[in-house]
């Protein structure tokens, strides 16, 4: 695997070595020793999966305090634009974001450390999205920031009228009103 740190320290795009032949393909999706050598020690405790259709935007979500989560995300089927936003108020990259296209074709993974809001937009007819987390889900620790906040400057690549999102995500606070990490 090739680990590429992005412009925001601690956020990585991971490119697997894919072996293709007449039967299909094979790659290592997770290798603890290699991950820890490049990124650091993270104890993932749960895998999650979602299925969504074109235009679905999930995010931008995070958990606060002792329930903060790091995530390792990838797409099994389809294509998404994945986004991580730095929510650490003391960070030199506070409020900045990293975007990466994840697909079943490129097989990239995206590591998002604790202290970041995360979301994705489905660009294919359908997408199956999977992710590892290092902490339990805790509804009382849920937080978010509005996906279309102009202060974030995220250039979503579809007509915003085509975006399908939850009522909860439509009501998330702007960055200026969001709960931040210290």
Secondary structure, DSSP 4 states (H G I P E B T S, - for coil): -EEEE-SSTT-EEEE---EEETTEEE--S--HHHHHHHT------EEEEEEEETTBEEEEEEE-GGG---EEEEEEESEEEEEEEE-BTTSTTTT-EEEEEEETTT--EEEE-TTEEEEEEE-SSEEEEEEEESS---GGGEEE--TT-TTT----SS-GGG-B--HHHHTPPPGGGS--B-
